[in-house]
Amino acid sequence: MYFIQGGFIIVHILRCRDLGFNDDFIVIDADPKKAKEKMIEHVKDKHKDEFEELSDFHKDEIISKVDYLLNRGCGCGVLKL
């Protein structure tokens, strides 16, 4: 768990499997921009052949899904604070 003095910080978690790839890779980072960069780098490196076969539309959909996953809440209400 990530702590800072006086409370918690929000940690962003992305799973490669959530993007449709059959992979157990997970990114955990407090900075959403770094989490996105790490996941996109992973997809373009480890799933290069699959990713390159996709249309531009579907590539954009995967990038959009990363943004969505980073900005959605888990339902606990913490992102609304």
C-alpha positions in Angstrom: 0.0 0.0 0.0 1.2 3.5 -0.8 1.3 6.0 2.1 2.2 9.6 2.5 2.4 11.6 5.7 -1.2 12.2 6.8 -3.0 9.7 4.6 -3.1 7.7 1.4 -2.2 8.6 -2.2 -4.2 7.3 -5.2 -2.4 4.4 -7.0 -3.3 3.7 -10.6 -3.4 0.0 -11.7 -3.6 -1.1 -15.3 -3.8 -4.8 -16.3 -2.8 -5.8 -19.8 -5.6 -8.3 -19.8 -8.1 -5.5 -19.4 -7.0 -4.2 -22.8 -7.8 -7.6 -24.5 -4.3 -9.2 -24.5 -3.7 -12.6 -23.0 -1.1 -11.4 -20.6 -0.7 -11.0 -16.8 1.4 -7.8 -17.0 0.3 -5.2 -14.5 1.4 -1.5 -14.1 1.1 0.1 -10.7 2.1 3.8 -10.4 1.0 6.8 -8.5 1.4 9.0 -11.6 -1.3 8.2 -14.3 0.9 9.6 -17.1 3.7 7.2 -16.2 1.3 4.3 -15.8 0.0 5.0 -19.3 3.5 5.3 -20.8 4.5 2.0 -19.2 1.5 0.2 -20.5 1.7 1.6 -24.0 5.4 0.7 -24.1 4.6 -2.8 -22.9 1.8 -3.3 -25.5 4.0 -2.0 -28.4 7.0 -4.2 -27.2 5.5 -7.5 -26.1 2.4 -7.5 -28.3 4.0 -5.8 -31.3 2.7 -8.2 -33.9 -0.9 -8.2 -32.6 -0.9 -4.4 -32.2 0.5 -3.8 -35.7 -2.2 -6.0 -37.3 -5.0 -3.8 -35.8 -6.6 -1.0 -37.7 -5.8 2.6 -36.7 -9.4 2.7 -35.2 -8.7 -0.3 -33.0 -5.3 1.0 -31.9 -7.0 4.3 -30.9 -9.6 2.3 -29.0 -6.9 0.6 -26.9 -5.3 3.9 -26.1 -8.7 5.4 -25.2 -9.4 2.4 -23.0 -6.1 3.0 -21.1 -7.3 6.6 -20.5 -10.7 5.4 -19.3 -9.2 2.8 -16.9 -7.0 5.4 -15.4 -9.8 7.9 -14.8 -12.5 5.6 -13.6 -13.1 5.0 -9.9 -13.5 1.7 -8.2 -16.8 2.8 -6.7 -15.4 3.8 -3.4 -15.8 7.5 -4.2 -12.1 8.4 -3.6 -11.6 10.0 -7.0 -14.5 12.4 -6.3 -12.7 13.8 -3.2 
